[in-house]
Amino acid sequence: MTARMLMVQGCTSDAGKSALVTALGRWLRRRGVRVAPFKPQNMALNSAVTADAGNGTGEIGRAQAVQAQACGVPPHSDMNPVLLKPNSDTGCQVIIQGRALSNMEARAYHDYKQVARTAVLDSFSRLARQYEVVLVEGAGSPAEINLRAGDIANMGFAEAVNCPVILIADIDRGGVFAHLVGTLALLSESERARVKGFVINRFRGDIGLLQGGLDWLEQETGKPVLGVLPYLHGLQLEAEDALPAARSRAIEADRFRVVVPVLPHIANHTDFDALRLHPEIDFRFVVPQEVPPPADLVILPGSKSVRADLASLRQHGWEAHLQRHLRFGGKLLGICGGFQMLGLALHDTFGIEGEPGVSPGFGWLEMTTRLEIEKQLRNVAGCLAWDDTPVSGYEIHAGVSSGAALARAFAVLNGNPDGACSDDGRIAGTYLHGLFDTPDAANAVLAWAGLRANHAPDIRALRDAAIDRLADAVEAHLDLPRLLAILDASC
């Protein structure tokens, strides 16, 4: 290995690890450094498709794909060699170096981690030979005592490759000094020595009032505070997994209303970032237990466990709600798993997403879906079937759909028909993730749904601007000479 390296670990989930790696990646790229992101193990239902030269396609966490964008390099399955996609409260699909391996319960995966460790070190070694710097992101917290044995996500990885660590904590949630000191206290002596400094994230207020605490922290731990990053209001960066915080507000009657049910296993909810930011849309995520508000458009999202999520919708009365929504002239769109729900039946003969079996779909599109062992992973481009508007995005699904409804396609992707539209034009479905990410495509689909305004945001441009904002904040608020010295000492 020849690359310099640095690992960002957090005191908690959502402390800012992903954002800091993204920011440092863009900052180093600006300096002309060949840099790549790396997350040994990720647990997330938001994923992206890679195009690995010579190895076909792969699947990684979306956060690592965004970090690759920040670094100016194509995403690769080596950047996230272990991806865990939960499909129940105790189990998940295990994806190794971009390819789905199997479903495992938590205890079985714990035993499997020594095998996964080989894939992690193999992927990291390849990246370290290709790039000048590898920025590593931890997962959750390194101080989870029950997960320390066989750890490959945090200090277990850092110790294996002798990687320096900086620890980030979120001051906005409170208790930042307890988080940092408590995390250090729960590490071993060698792990504590590996921590080279702290970053405090999401600070708002008078930095002078914080200085006494920073001085105490450095004296108490013997570790430097490398910087205090400000709270960046309105930052548009894709969530690694958690849904965006909901806003409590009255129904905005003058706006176009879009509702998306929060399925228990909702996947790739980043599909809706552009709709959340659309100036003419009142967008709402609604949990199945809630009574859904009136809507112009309901979108059934992707799902990691389609049959289980379909059963949840039925259990909470959504079938009747959707029938009423259609009866009163609303439009209904299904994306990926949501598209599969619109058909006659879903067959999971091999138990890909749970217990083997068959579930009746809502029956609004004349098609059936069978889950196959080999997952479909594709980056795709093409056009909408009804007006040739260009669309692009990616597909991640185990289901293969067939039936008469597919004769009326929703789009043509990579030269092949995709999805379906009902004969009356009120129901549609597609396997395309990222449908709303480009303004022209979003405007065309929203026009089909009844919104004529052409003001859809360019989510990809907003994402890149957000990455630049993060890099600017790092440049303004971190001790970069000391950070570079940590990097230089790592090889």
Secondary structure, 3 states (H helix, E strand, C coil): CCCEEEEEEECCCCCCHHHHHHHHHHHHHHCCCCEEEECCEEECCCEEEEEECCCEEEEEEHHHHHHHHHHCCCCCHHHCCEEEEECCCCEEEEEECCEEEEEEEHHHHHHHHHHHHHHHHHHHHHHHHHCCEEEEECCCCCCCHHHCCCCCCCHHHHHHHCCCEEEEEEHHHCCHHHHHHHHHHCCCHHHHHHEEEEEEEEECCCHHHCHHHHHHHHHHHCCCEEEEEECCCCCCCCCCCCCCCCCCCCCCCCCEEEEEECCCCEECHHHHHHHHCCCCEEEEEECCCCCCCCCCEEEECEECCHHHHHHHHHHCCHHHHHHHHHHCCCEEEEECHHHHHCCCEEEECCCCCCCCEEEECCCCCCCEEEEEEEEEEEEEEEEECCCCCEEEEEEEEEEEEECHHHHCCCEEECCEEECEECCCCCEEEECCECCCCCHHHHHHHHHHHCCCCCCCCCHHHHHHHHHHHHHHHHHHHECHHHHHHHHHCCC
